[in-house]
């Protein structure tokens, strides 16, 4: 019994350490781009959910998705221009754009 408790604690520690390092190589090397694109994907899911619930019309959802797609395309263009990365200023600009889109998605 005395051996099982430390062994169990060690297994829990290993599981937590594995979860903490679950980032992909891309996520580790492109944290700004990962943050912007993750946010874009989360907003697209919110748009879909609000459309299903009837809080957005099809036209509203289409406009919001189009805005998110433009932001994602902008992210890719910035990365192409900067050797595969986006700058902190570009990340901030895209986050402000995402804030505007988010403000039009019902809560």
Secondary structure, DSSP 8 states (H G I E B T S, - for coil): -HHHHHHHHHHHHHHHHHHHT---HHHHH-HHHHHHHHHHHHHHHHHHHHHHTTSS-HHHHHHHHHHHHHHHHHHHHHHHHTTT---HHHHHHHHHHHHHHHHTS--
